[in-house]
Amino acid sequence: MHRYAPERSFPSYAFTPGKNIHPNKEGGHSFGLDEIISSKLSLNNNDYLFAIDLMNHQYYWEAHVYLEAIWNAHKRKGPEASFCKGLIKMSAGALKFKLNSMPSFEGHLDRAIELFESIIDIELDSGVQPEELILICKKWKEENFVSITI
């Protein structure tokens, strides 16, 4: 599978609540690391590219950390923030699927679709358009976890 930020290594494990240690707790893969502060959404933002890599390789909790940093760079407002929040909801939904929490899985994906629909006519420097992500969410709801291509 193609990597968008191949110079970055994946964490030693993909966090799944109840199955392994929380990344920020002692012994976790992110313990002691500074909070991630990122820049705005762009194909030139290496944190964004790495977040897509993380999602595509099922590191959903880890992806959300980078996406939240980008969301915060936009002060959680505007179309770019909605885009990032949609990806965060996709990550949360996929993690809920891994936990066999189907109502939460579907709810997160439904909310992601709503967020992407709210920005469907806006061009973003993201490499993937909201309508493409809506289709991916629908495939995920059918338990067909396709990758995000940017």
N, C-alpha and C positions, 0 to 999 in steps of 0.2 A: 504494500500500500504506500502511495506517495506521501512523503513527509514535507511539511511546509517550513518547519524550523528544525532541520536535521542536526544542527549543531547543539541542540539542547537534548539532554538525556531525560528519559522518563523516570519518574520516581520508582523506588524499589518495589512498590506495590500500588494497586489501585484501591483506595479506601472504600470499604463497604461497611456501614454501621453494623455492629454486632459480630463482624467476622474478623476484623483486624483493628489494630490500635489507631485511634484518631491521629491524623498526621501532625497536629499541633501539640499533642501530649508527649511527655518524655518517652523516647523510644520510637516516636513517629517519624516519618520521612521528612517532615518539615519543621520538626521541633527546633526551636531556637533561631529560626530564620526570621528576618525582618518581614513585616507586612509588605505585600506587593503593592507598589504604586506604579501605575502605568500611565500612558498617554492616551490620546483619543483614538477612536476606531479608524484604522487605515490598513491597507495592505502592506504598508511600511512599518506597522507596529508588530514587532517580533512577539510580543505577548499575545496578541490576537492570533497570529499564525500558530503559536505553540498551543493555544487553547483549542484550536481546531484539530491539531494533531492529537491532543489529549482526548478530545471527544471521540475522534475516529478510532482510537485505540482503547476505548472504554475506561478511561480515567476521568469519570464524570465529576466527582467531587473536586478533583484537582483542576479540571477545566473551569469549573464555576469560580474558583478563586481568581484566576486571571481575568475572566469575563467581568467579574464584579469590580475588579480594579479599573477596567476600561469604562464600565458603567459609571463608576464614581468620578472618573476623569471628565465625564459629561454632566456631572452634578445630578445624575439620575433623571435628566430631562431631555426631551427632544427625540428625534427619530433614531439617532445613533444609540441613545440610551434604551429606547424601546427594542431595538435590534438586539443589543447585548442582553437585555432582560429576557427576550424570547429564547436566546441560546441558553441562558441560565436555567430557564424553565425546562427546556429540552433535556439538559443535563440532569436536573432534579428528577424529571420523569423517568429517565433511563435508570437512574439509581433506584428509584422506587420499583421499577420493573425487576431489577436484580434482587430486591427484597420481597418480591411477590406481593406487592401492595398495589393491586391493579386499579382500584378507584383513584388512588393518588397519582399513579402513572398516567392514566387517562386525563385526569384533571390538569396536571402540569402541561401535558401536550396540548390540551384544549386552550389553555391560557397562552401558550406559546403561539398557537395559530392566531388567536385574537390580536396579540401584539404585532405579529407579522402582517396581518390584514390591515392594521391601523397605519402602516407605513408602506403599503404595497406600491404606491405610485412615486415613491421617493428613491432617487438614485443615491446609493451609499458607496463609499470606497471600501467595500467588504469582499468583493470577488464573488459573492453569491447574493442573489436577489431574494426578497421576502417570499415571492411566490414559489421559488425553488425550495425554500425551507418549509413552507406549508406542505408541499408534496412530501418532503422527507418526514415531517411529523405524521402525516397520514400513513405513510409506509411503516413508520415505527409503531403506530397504533395497531397495525396488523402483525406486529412482532417481526417485521422485516427491517433489521437495523442496518440500513445503508449508510455509507459514509457521506460526509459533507465535502463537496469538491468546490474549491475556490479558484 
